[in-house]
Amino acid sequence: MAWSRSVRGSVTAARKRTRLVSVACATAASTSTSPTTLLIFGAGFIGEHVAKRAAARGFSILGTTRRVGDRELELAQRHIRPLIFDGSRPLSDDLIDRHLASVTHVLSTVPPLEGVDPVLAHHARTLQRARMPALRWLGHLSTTAVYGAQTDVDERSEPAPATVVENLRFLIEQEWAALAGADAAAQVPVHIFRPASVYGPGRGPQQVLRTGDAVAIEKPGHSTSRIHVEDLAAAIVASMEQAMEMPPATAAIAAAAPSGGASGDAKASAPAAVHSYVLADSEPAPPSEVLRYAASIYGRPPPPSISFEKVEKRLSAAQRAFWSANMRVASAGTLARLGVELRYPSYREGLRATVALEGPLPPIIETSAAKAAAPPLAYGRIVGSKAYRPEWVAPRLRLEDLELRALLTVAGEPADLAKAARFLAAKAEPPPAKGKASAPTLLEQLDGR
């Protein structure tokens, strides 16, 4: 392993980190005598939970990360041998020859990047028995979005994507399904997982509550499904273990092609070793209900409510798509097929377990100048976006109406956060003093980045 570059600009620190990663990886290798090895493309939130569960079942773990340095050490300390893969270039042939020849299971949690699946773009030919002779299982993490506007979904439902994003995810599923191959002797079973919204430690309604700006958006009749990350990991690992216990799949669970999308022959021509799984807990619920429950157990006051109609015009296309969907997912059949019992059958059990790990949310910290300003500051919701600047922490940069707070509550993508930042800057910008040269405005700073 050659990790000579130091993220801190220190050669000494880089060498020390390399030794620590090597020791941690050696420990992981020495504590497992299992011939099963799992490679996870995207060892992040979901990938780490799958890795933890698989390791407990005797798997050796390889996991990719986009970040060089400390993230490598973090993975190694979790007994995951780290590999660098950022989606812009493939893993090297030398690395593939050294590490992937013994891999028995591959899971990809990597989402599309600029309209393509980066794993398939670089490694579709790698993920075959000709290059990976020990390969016995391929897994791809998709989404329930492939079911389109359907309101009640279970394992018998067929995909019906309508939007560009939904069709893209379904087409990528088909590309993964094609890896199974038509030759029965060389087939590698492909398992496609379609989870509802995934939550758990560090991800979920508690994150929205951290800055005190959360708003409960009320839309009568709107419910969504979700699944705790540990239950999702349990289902994935159960599928991996089933693949070791039986010959390649005897029946296809093939996806139906959408109108205007892929060919109508997709279902008939799908390989026999392709399985799909729809996964969710047992209790769909309105997002506002889940948010209020999270506030009650995380030590936050109940978030104020606002009707969907009042905030609809300010939502992005992705946010509108979320609120236009009203999908209730039933996964009892899938779970029975996998032999998995939900540890967290509803958001209540899941959030209680999460708060037991995380503890109550810390108090909202505001500057002394901001303490007199009400309602609370909004800058916390745009931290992490490219548009954020620390100098914006000022009393004038605050929320003055519930509609703007609702926008920030549902903002999740960098583009949405940047849009929210520009909106805030436009409201907060004081008029320039006459006859005086002024520093760049917030809007000018935004446009200049």
N, C-alpha and C positions, 0 to 999 in steps of 0.2 A: 504494500500500500504506500502510495506516495502522496502525502499531504504536506507539501513543502510551503504552501502559501499561508501566511498567518493573517487572519482577519483583523488582528490588532496591530499589524505592522511590525511584529516582533518575531524574528527568526527563532529565538529561544523559546518563546511561547508556542510557536508552531511545532517545534520538535517535541516539546513536553506533551502537547496535545496528541501528537501522533503516537507517542509511546502509550498514553492512556487509552486511546482507541484500540491500539493493538492488543493491550492487555485485556481490555473488556471483551473484545471479539474472541480472543483465545479462550477466555473463561467460558463464553457462550458455547464455543465449539467443544470444549473439554467436558462440559456438563451434559451433553446430549449424545447418546449412542444411537439415536434413531436414524434410519435411512431416509426419513421423510424431510424434505426441505421446502419451505414456502418462500417464494419471492413475492414481495408486495411492491408494486409500482404505486408510489404515493403513500409512504408510511406516516401519514398525518393523523388527524383526529380519529377517523374510522380505522385506518390502517394499523395504528398503534394498539387499539383495542382488540382487533383481530389477532395481531401478533402476540399479545399477552395471552390470549386464550389458547392459541395454537401452540405456543411454547409450553404451556402447562400440559398440553396433550402430547408432548414429545417431539414437536417439530423444531428443526433448526430454522432460523429466520434470516432472510436477507431483505432489506428495505431501502427503497430509493428516497432521496431527499434532494431538494433544489438548492439547499444552502450548504456551502462549504464552511467547516470550522466547528463552532459550538454545537450545531445541530447534529453533526456526525457523532460527537462525543455523547450527546444525549441519547441517541439511538443505541450506540454501543453499550452504554450503561444499562439499557433495557434489554440487553442480550440480542440486539438486532444488528447484524453486520451491515454497516451503511454503504450505499453505493450512490454516486452523484448522477442524477438524471433530471435535467431541467426542462426537457421537452424540445429543446432547440437542436440537439444532436444526439445520436445514438450512443449507447454504451459501447465501449471499445471491444474489438474482436478478442483482444487478449483477456479482458475482464470476463467476457462471455465464456471463453474457453476454460478459464480458471475457476469460475464460480457457478456458472449456470448449467454445466453438464450434469450435475447431480441434483438439480432442482426437480422436484416431483409435482409441485403445485404452484400456480401463478395466479395472483389476484391483482387486478388493476382498479384502483379507486380514483384514477386521474380523470378529471372532467375534460371535455373538449377544449382545445386551445385554438382560437382563430378559425373555428369551423371544422377542425379535424381532431381525431384522437391521436395525441402525440405518441402513445405507446405503439399503436398500430402503424403509424406513419414511419416509425423507425425500426420496429421489431416484429412486424407481421410474419416475416420469414424466419425469424429467430424462434418464435413460439410454435415450433413444430418438432415432431419426434426426430426428424433428420438432424436437427441442430441440438435438441435437448432430449436425448434418448430416454431419460428417466421420467419424462413428463407424463402425468396421469390425470391432471385436472387443470382447467382454465376457468377463472372467474372474472366477471366484469360487473362493476357497480354502475347500474343505470338509475332510473328514477320512475316514479309513478306518472310523471308528466307524459310518458308515451301513451297513456290511456286517454289523453285529450280532455274533452269536456264531459266525459262520463261521470255520473254522480255516485254510482254504487259499483265498486270494483272488487273482484276476488280472483282466485287462481284460474277460473274459467273465462275470465274476461279477455278479450282480444284488444291489442293496441289499436288506437284510432287517433293518431296524432293529427293536428290541424295546423298549428303554427309552424313557423320556420324552425324554432328551437326544438319543438316536440319532434318534428320530422328528422332533424339532425340527430337527436338522441336515438331515435328508432333505427335510422340508417346505420349508426355506429353499432348498435346491437347486432344488426345483420352482418356487419363486417366481422364481429367477434364470432358469431355463429358459424361463419364460413370457415373459421380456423379448425373446426371439428373435422372437416374433410369428408370426402365421399367414400374413401377406402376404409372399409370396416376394420381391416387388420391394423391400420395405422391411426384410427380415430382417437382423438383426445376429447373427452367430454367437455362441453362448454356450458357453464352455469351463469345465467344472467339474473342479477338481483335487482329488484325494483322496490326500493324502500320508500315509505312516506318520509316526511320531514324528520330528520335525525337530530336528537338532542342528547345532552348528557353533561358531564362536568366540563365547564368552560364554554358550552354552547347551548343556547336555549333562551327562554324568556328572561332568565336572570341577567343576561348580558344587557338586555334593553333597559333593565331597571337600575343599572349601575350609576348612571348620571342623574337620576331623578327626573328625567324628561319624558318618561314613558306615558303614552296615552292609550287607553283601551278603545279601539275603533269598533263600533257596534254596527253590524250588518245582520238584520234578522234572517234566520234560516241558514246562515253561513257556518259550516263546520268543516274542519280539516282533520286528517289523521296524522299520526306521528309515531315514532318508535324510538325507544331508548337505545343508545349506541351499544350497550352490552347485550341486549336482546338481538340486535342485528348481527353482532359478532358471533353470538352463539349459533345463529342460523347458518352463517357462512361456514363456520368450522364444522358444523354437523354435515353440511353438504360435502366438505372435503373428506371427512371420515367415511361417509357413505361410498364415495368414489373408490376408496381403498378396499371396501368390503365386497363390492360387486363388480361384475363386468360392465363394459360401457352401456349406456342407457338403452333400454329396450323400447322406449316409447318417446316420441318427440312431443315437446310442448312448444310448438312453433308459433311464431308471431304472425298475425294477419297483417297484410300490407294495407296502408292507409290509402284512401282515395286521393289521387293526385300525388301520391308519394312513390313508394317502391312498387315493383311489379306485383300484379295480383297473383302471380305464381309463387310468391315467397313462401306461403304456408306449405304448399305441396312439395316444394323442392328443398325445404329446410333439412339439414342433416339429422340423422336419427339420434345423435348424441348431444342434442341441445335441450337444456332445461331452463325454465324461467320460474322465478319465485317472486310473489308479491308479498310485502312484509309491512306490517303495522301493528300497533297495539289494539286492544279490544274496545276502545272507547273514543270515537271521533268527538271533537269538542270545538266550540267557537274559540278563536284565538284570544278574544277578550276575557273569556272565562279562565283560560290557562294563565294569562298574564296576571289576573287578579289573584289567583291562587298562589302563583309564584311570589307575588308581593307579600302575601300574608305569611309565608313561611320564611322568606328571606329578610324580614324586618324592614320592609318598605311600606309607606302608606299606600292605600288603594289608589291606583292611577285614575285620573279623571277620564270620563267617557266623552266621546264625540261620535256623531253619526257618520257613516261612510259617505253619505252624499256631500257633506261639508268638506271632505278632504279629497274626494275622488279626482277633481281636476288637477290637483298638484302631484298625483302619483305618476311614477314612470311607467313605461309600457310593461316592464316585468312585474311591477307592483300591481298594476291593474289586472294582469293575467292571474296573479295569485288570488286576488279578491273576486275575480269572476269565476274561478273554479270553486266547486263545492263537492269535493270528492271524499266519499267515505269508503275506506278500504277495509275489507274483511280478509284476514289471512289465516283463519282457523284451518282451512284445508292444507295450505302450504306448511304450516307449523306441524300439523299431524304427519304430513309426508316426511318431514325432516326429523320427527321425533323430538321436537323442541317445545318446551313449555315456557311461556313468557314469565320472566322474573318481575317485570313491571307491566302489568296488564292495562294500566292507565297512566296518564300524566301525573296523577297524585303520588303513586308509589315511586315513579321515576324521579320526580322533583324532590320528594322527601329524601331519597337516597343521595341525590346530588347535593342538597344543602347539608346533609350529614358529612359529606366529604369536603365541601367548600367552606362551610360555616356561613353565618349571616353576612350580607354584603357590608363592606366598610362604609363609614359615614361619607357623605358627599363633601369633598374638600373644595372650598371656594376661597378666593383671595379676599383679603380684608375689605378691599374696595367693592368687591362683588357681593359681600354679605348683605349689603343694604339693598341690592337690586333683586327684585322679584318679578316674575317667577325665576326658577333656577337657570343657570347658564346652560347653553346648548353645545359649547365647544367640545364637550366630551364625545358627542356622537360623530364628530368628523375627524377625531384623532385617528391616524392611520391612513387617511386618504391623502393623495398627492397634493390636494389643495390646502391641507392644514398647515398653519404656521403658529408656533407657540405664542408669538406676540399678540395674537388675537384675544388672549385671555384678558379681557377688559370688561368693565361693567356695561358698556354700551352693546357688547356682543351677547345679547340675551334674547330669550324667546318672549314675545309679547302676546301671542295668541295660541290657542290650542291647535289650530290647523297646522301651524308650522311645527309644533311639537309632534303632531301625528306624522308629519312627513319624515321627521328624523327618527321616529320610532320604527318605521318600517323600512327605512333606508338600510341597505345591506351591502350593495355592490359599490366599488370605488366610484363609478360614474354617478351613482345616486348621491353618494356622500359629497362629491365635488359639486354637484348641482345644489345640494343643500347649503354647502359652504358659500357658493356664489349668492344664493338667496339671502343668507344671513349678512354677507358683506354689503349687499345692495341696501338692505334695511339699516345697517349700522353705520354706513359711511357718513361722516359729518360733512357739511358743505365746506369747500376750501375758503380760507380767509382771503378777502380781497387784497390784491396788491402784494401778496406774499407767496414766495415759492414754497410749495408743499412737497412732502415726501410722497413716494408712490402710494396711491390708494390701495385699499384691499383688493378692489376689483382689478386694478392694474397688476398687482402682485399675482393674483390668480391667473390672469391672461398671460403673464410672462413666464409661467412655469411650464 
